[in-house]
């Protein structure tokens, strides 16, 4: 089949607002294929849509069957007509990837409300909830029952390969659109799907396809959509007030989906979230149950097992924690729990360990720096103390020397005084000796001399008294 390829176009968007490498692999949609050139491709609404992404832009192009127009397949029940040759691929890309909400702001809101989300989210930015066709979401998630993403993808691929319209081939790889309800409602479909390995799901798919094709119709299914987030090409309308268990429209859609074959609470929530636009829907599978037990204290008491009541309690808990977009936040934690992305968790753990080690090293370095500063300060203080001690010791020595010198001088003075006293004593003794000798030589006075001295003594005494009296009064006698 000949194809008509459009030019590549660029839609500016950051990886934190949309990361297709994560969003297209986290179990929302099961038909995207990635080439060796990091190009993602899928048949969507009558064309092959190809995507590439770099750090600041999403690059896209549409490849159409030659000579056909880009009419959606299957078309929404009230979609506007598309003029021949008109390419609404940009509008389709924006719709499909749900680009209107500010994802960065939502991540900040969830992180502020939930420490666990804040811890896990940095390695899983850019995960958006796709706005898929409701019918494709319904059949895809019937296939998801007790299954993994890889096997679900294989089943959906077989459905398209055997029952979907061929759009074209790229590098000899066929791309088929998703089959219509009528294509899957034939009498031989169930047996054929059994041969293809669908197991008990074959019966569910065939019966549900017949209900939609012959009874309820796509109009009924698409009518369960959130009017704020409708199918492609449908006008947006208000959806009502958010309540504890979700908006009334969400609860009605969830309840009505349960009448279909192969649809339990989890599949109904998946269809509500990924196909009908009810962002408060929280599908609880084994991954989410594990997360609820490990990180949010479920699994004890009345919620020790995943009963219907526990299922509702988990959804209500997350709606209360994360708000109207609880299903978006739930998908981030769901993705973080998948084995396919475990290397990111390991890298995050390794980064956390490296950061902790770096913090410890910085603290140790700071500690050592403080220790060195203290040691330098102590050494400086010790040096100053030693210097001061040396100065004091020197001063003490000087004082001691001075004291010793003074003591010597005093001693010398004392010796000199003592010597002088001794000399004086010697002189006095000598003088006394001379006087004595004189007296001895003179001999005793005679009686006449003694009587004369006795008579003269009063006169001498009287004369001395007059002299001292004059000295005291300041008058001196004349020389005469």
Secondary structure as GFF3:
##gff-version 3
##sequence-region A 1 480
A	DSSP	beta_strand	3	5	.	.	.	ID=ss1
A	DSSP	beta_strand	9	12	.	.	.	ID=ss2
A	DSSP	alpha_helix	20	23	.	.	.	ID=ss3
A	DSSP	beta_strand	33	34	.	.	.	ID=ss4
A	DSSP	beta_strand	40	44	.	.	.	ID=ss5
A	DSSP	beta_strand	47	53	.	.	.	ID=ss6
A	DSSP	beta_strand	57	65	.	.	.	ID=ss7
A	DSSP	alpha_helix	89	96	.	.	.	ID=ss8
A	DSSP	alpha_helix	103	113	.	.	.	ID=ss9
A	DSSP	alpha_helix	115	121	.	.	.	ID=ss10
A	DSSP	alpha_helix	134	142	.	.	.	ID=ss11
A	DSSP	alpha_helix	149	163	.	.	.	ID=ss12
A	DSSP	beta_strand	166	170	.	.	.	ID=ss13
A	DSSP	beta_strand	173	176	.	.	.	ID=ss14
A	DSSP	alpha_helix	189	195	.	.	.	ID=ss15
A	DSSP	alpha_helix	201	210	.	.	.	ID=ss16
A	DSSP	pi_helix	211	216	.	.	.	ID=ss17
A	DSSP	alpha_helix	217	222	.	.	.	ID=ss18
A	DSSP	three_ten_helix	227	229	.	.	.	ID=ss19
A	DSSP	alpha_helix	248	257	.	.	.	ID=ss20
A	DSSP	alpha_helix	265	274	.	.	.	ID=ss21
A	DSSP	alpha_helix	286	296	.	.	.	ID=ss22
A	DSSP	three_ten_helix	301	303	.	.	.	ID=ss23
A	DSSP	alpha_helix	308	322	.	.	.	ID=ss24
A	DSSP	alpha_helix	326	336	.	.	.	ID=ss25
A	DSSP	three_ten_helix	339	341	.	.	.	ID=ss26
A	DSSP	alpha_helix	342	442	.	.	.	ID=ss27
A	DSSP	alpha_helix	447	473	.	.	.	ID=ss28
###
